[in-house]
Amino acid sequence: MANLKVNAKITAPESIDIQLVRADVMHVSSTFRVCFEVGLSITSTLAGYVLSLQEALPIHWVFLAVTVLATGAFLVLSVRKQNEAAVQN
């Protein structure tokens, strides 16, 4: 193995703030985020389908409304759990 001598100067701040998070709550937030992304893709697909129809039935609008509400709920839950995960000093 080669032995190399390298002159290096390293500058760094005097202190670094590291935010601690609770892993269990952050895991729940990540799960809600994945559900939000899946809901967003389903909502986008359904919206494209409903808007491309000649005449959309009320059931189409009901499904679209349910997916929009579920996607919004998952987004709110993800943000709330992410804020809960931060450990306050």
N, C-alpha and C positions, 0 to 999 in steps of 0.2 A: 504494500500500500504506500502511495506517495505521501510525503510529509511536506505540506505547503505552508509558507508563512505569508499571510495577507495582512497588510495594514488597512484597517477600516475604521472609519469614524461613524458613530451612530448617534443620532440626535433623537430624543424622545421627549414628550411632555413630562412634567413633574409628576402628574397623577393621571390615571385613566379611570373613568367611572364605568363600572360594569353593573348592568342591571340584572338582578337575579329574578328568575321566574319559577313558578311552581310547575313542575313537569306534568303533573296529573291534570291540572286545569288547562295547560297549554295543549295537551293531547286532545282534550274535549273541543277546544277551539279549532284545532286542525281538522277534527272530524266534521264539525259544522261547516268549515270552509270548503271541504270536499263536497259535502251535501249541497252547499250553495253553488259550486261550480257545475255539478251534475244538474241541479235544478235550473240553472241559467241556460245550459245547453238544451234541455228539454223544452224550456219556455221559448227559446229562440226558434227551435224547430217547429213547435206548435204554432207560434205566431206566424212564421212563414207559410205554414200549411193553411191556416185560417185566412190569411190575407190573400192567398192565391185561389181560394175557392170562389166560384161564381156566386154562390149563396150559402153562407155559413149558417148552420143550425144553432139553436140556443145551447145545445150540449157542447159544441165547440167552444163557445164563449165561456161557458162554465168551467171547462177544463183549463182554458187559458187563464182565467181568473184564479183558479186554485193553484196553478203552477206559479203564477206571479206572486201570490201571497206567500206560498211556501218558500220561494226563493228569497223574498224579502225577509221572512222570519229567520231563515238560516243565516243571512247576512248580519242581521241584528244580533243574533245569538253568538255568532263567531266573534264579532267586535266586543261584545260584553264580556265573553269569557277570556278574550285576549287581554282586556283591561284588568280583569280579576286576577290573571296569572302574575301580573307584575307585583313583586314584593315591595310593600311600602316600608320605608325606614322610619 
